[in-house]
Amino acid sequence: MKYYIIAGEASGDLHGSNLMKALFVEDPDAEIRFWGGDLMKAVGGTLVKHYRDLAFMGFVEVAMNLKTILGNIKYCKQDIENFKPDALIFIDYPGFNMRIAKWAKPLGYKTYYYISPQIWAWKENRIRDIKRDVDKMFVILPFEKDFYENKHNFPVDFVGHPLIDAIHRRPQLDEASFRKEFDMDDKPVIALLPGSRKQEISKMLDVMLSVVPQFPDYQFVIAGAPGQEPEFYRQFAKSKNIHFVQNRTYDLLSISTAALVTSGTATLETALFKVPEVVCYRGNWISYQIAKRVITLKFISLVNLIMDKEVVKELIQGELNTKNLVSELRKLLDPEKRKIVLDQYDALEAKLGGDGASVKTAKLIVDNLKAFQAL
């Protein structure tokens, strides 16, 4: 069968790659065409557009790039019509994917959504569009099943979180070789995860790196995002105590003592690697003011949202400054505080269920398609 997958961000590329591996097992004759990144490309199939050309962050940034976004939507529709897939699979990225689903469903395409849009955070009225345009929804957070089924009477499948798959399947790291490769010494590592888009990386690294002089007994390592060129990061690594790794975030987290992390999927990845963290966010002022008025959640990090309490400290907008970062980072380096956080991380992983999300989702999609074609 033929599958058309749309992932518009780095996290979608990761989960899309594991889903594709599982689809090729369930359906060895699968033909896959996709929007994604290097990880999906490495699995096989045909890459249509790279996510680095799709990602625009914030209300203002989206408005400024609206012509490009609309052009991508038009191109995607044409490409789908030419490919004629048996299934469309959407991975998060709702602003784009929901537009494609609205167009595709009336034309008879089977529509599957893997990793739900976060309509429980904002734009809850999108539930009407999901009910109308999505044949099957696969959710990865335990509270999402209750949200969809009990609050909105829309059946979904909870498949567990695919990050557990990605982390459990990674090869064992030779720490000594890793440190040598990136000119690290034996000092404990504090990881810096500044995001995946240039505009946020620049904002976040300036404040993250401002704490370096306060921690001379540690080395700071910047995790380069897959979609960015290494040269972009060189300007930030100006001290011998600051290092940079590209496309090796999981390896970096596996040896880190603590981390400063931009809000997003990386907050959960850091927790699953059992690294105490401070969650950081500073956006465009106008975008932040708009978001503050439309998003009613108590927390911005997935860790705290899943646990429904503050497990990790969140420094947002004006609170994100050198003084606060230094204070919170010192707490995470204290043995007693670390133990409390790590115990909460164990409880978090238990809540997310076991591994196998990618395999479960692929099997559900293939079985549903076979049942549909048998009618």
Buried (B, 14 or more C-beta within 10 A) or exposed (E): BBBBBBBBBBBBBBBBBBBBBBBBBBBEEBBBBBBBBBBBBEBBBEBBBBBBEBBBBBBBBEEEBEEEBEEBBEEBBEBBEEBEBBBBBBBBBBEBBBBBBBBBBEEEBBBBBBBBBBBBBBBBEBBEBBEEBBBBBBBBBBBBBBBBBEEBEBEBBBBBBBBBBBBEEEEEBEEEEBBEEBEBEEBEBBBBBBBBBBBBBBBBBEBBBBBBEBBEEBBBBBBBBBBBEEEEBEEBBEEEBBBBBBBBBBBBBBBBBBBBBBBBBBBBBBBBBBBBBBBBBBBBEEBBEBBEEEEEEEBBBBBBBBBEEEBBBBBBEEBBEBEBBBBBBBBBBEEEBBEEBEEBBEEBBEBBBEBBBBBBBBBBBBEBBEEEEEE
